[in-house]
Amino acid sequence: MNDMFIFNEIIGHLGLLELPIKGRSYTWSNMQDSPLLEQLDWFFTSVDWISDYPMTEVIP
């Protein structure tokens, strides 16, 4: 079993939800003329948290 599969299994087992980053879809760039843009940071929360704080945002 690879690490990403195990990670995804744990996320699903815990019932976590991903919080999207507001305003962009990446968190890293190599700053080149033709840049590589990657999402290296991920934010997860619980259904209970979203119920209590529905306006929760991740801002870069």
Residue, then its C-alpha position, 0 to 999 in steps of 0.5 A: m500500500n502506498d503512502m498516499f493511499i494510506f493518507n486518503e484512507i485516514i482522511g476518509h475514516l476520520g470524515l475530514l473535509e478539505l477546506p479550499i484555499k480562497g483565491r488560488s489553486y496553488t501554494w507553491s511556484n518555482m518562480q521560472d518564466s514558465p512556472l510550475l504551480e503546485q498545491l503543497d499545503w492542504f487544510f482539513t477540518s471536521v463536519d462539526w467544525i463546519s457546522d459551528y463555523p460555516m464561514t471558515e476560510v483558508i486565505p493565502 
